[in-house]
Amino acid sequence: MLEVRDGDRILQFNGQLLAKSSSQRRNAYRWIEFELYKTESGSYILSRVGVSLIFHGAACTLVSKYGLQEKPGADLRTGAVPCEECDPDYDLDLVFPEKYRNWAQISDKAEAVLDALYKFDDNGARYLTGVAKRLLEDASKADAGVASIYRVEIIP
């Protein structure tokens, strides 16, 4: 049984992982991770996780802005880094780590996966990020449905 998170919800299903992709790079403290699954019944599940290693002190303005919850300083994740604005100490009793942002979409058609991955610039131009392209490239090798909607796009 596979599972992904959508906010505080957990989606469980039987199927296979088609591809995964990450924008993580050296010295980055925030990044995006995508996973694309196909269920046994043929639905697609796109999972996106916004990862952050940043933590804040209680007085930081971002604590209330982001709705962060306090945790014992001893529970910080490996690689955690202090906020550049409030610069909290690592040895604080209580810290406010940024949460992972979990999102998932279930769709019957591969077209909905592609639509969910598109971004729009300030001028309304549609594009795919590098991490989204890598996900679709790898998924295209594993699934004909994804390959058919990603490899050739018909422009009306």
Rosetta blueprint (number, residue, H / E / L):
1 M L
2 L E
3 E E
4 V E
5 R E
6 D E
7 G L
8 D L
9 R E
10 I E
11 L E
12 Q E
13 F E
14 N L
15 G E
16 Q E
17 L E
18 L E
19 A E
20 K E
21 S E
22 S E
23 S L
24 Q L
25 R L
26 R L
27 N L
28 A L
29 Y L
30 R E
31 W E
32 I E
33 E E
34 F E
35 E E
36 L E
37 Y E
38 K E
39 T E
40 E L
41 S L
42 G L
43 S L
44 Y E
45 I E
46 L E
47 S E
48 R E
49 V E
50 G E
51 V E
52 S E
53 L L
54 I E
55 F E
56 H E
57 G L
58 A L
59 A L
60 C L
61 T H
62 L H
63 V H
64 S H
65 K H
66 Y H
67 G L
68 L L
69 Q L
70 E L
71 K E
72 P E
73 G H
74 A H
75 D H
76 L L
77 R L
78 T L
79 G L
80 A L
81 V E
82 P E
83 C L
84 E L
85 E L
86 C L
87 D L
88 P L
89 D L
90 Y L
91 D L
92 L L
93 D L
94 L E
95 V E
96 F E
97 P E
98 E L
99 K L
100 Y L
101 R E
102 N E
103 W E
104 A E
105 Q E
106 I E
107 S E
108 D L
109 K L
110 A H
111 E H
112 A H
113 V H
114 L H
115 D H
116 A H
117 L H
118 Y L
119 K E
120 F E
121 D L
122 D L
123 N L
124 G L
125 A L
126 R E
127 Y E
128 L L
129 T L
130 G H
131 V H
132 A H
133 K H
134 R H
135 L H
136 L H
137 E H
138 D H
139 A H
140 S H
141 K H
142 A H
143 D L
144 A H
145 G H
146 V H
147 A H
148 S H
149 I H
150 Y H
151 R H
152 V L
153 E L
154 I L
155 I L
156 P L
